[in-house]
Amino acid sequence: MTYQCRLRWGVHSIAFIQRHRHAWPVSVQCRVLRVSAAGYHEHLARRASNAQRRHLSDEALLVHIKALHAETRSAYGWPRIWRELVARGVPVGKERVQKLMQLHGIRAKGKRRFKVTTDSNHKLPISPNLLNREFTVAEPDRVWVGDITYIDPQKSAASASVEELLLNTVKYQKALPVVY
């Protein structure tokens, strides 16, 4: 029997002992399969230790991934995060970064499409330009201008204000809900 054959048989024996440890005592199984009990327990301890070491390194890697994700303001997906980690000297594979990010719900924010808010293609009458781009005013309360400012598109809010041009004071301001 070659060394490799014995090694493979040993791994199979340990798996068999692990599966049937509730049916027969481990010591009896080890004796019948010619595996040392100490070797069996050492194999189990080594396997648990490797799994724990990998788990800790996943946690450490997740810290790097979250830091990069925050640093890029959620713009990078797993391929760019992986390239950046490798560039910074963190040895990691693509699939591992992809799985960790997927597992923890870390995703790149996609770019929003530009939303056109002005509809110039209509049959409504156009208001006359009374100022003719002459914004200097001689006396107060002669010229008022209005504006709509979009505050936060995610919260769908806007603010409408009316200003008096000479004194540059806001005469009226109101928050408006935006309907898309």
Order of alpha helices (4+ residues) and beta strands (2+ residues): alpha-alpha-alpha-alpha-alpha-beta-beta-beta
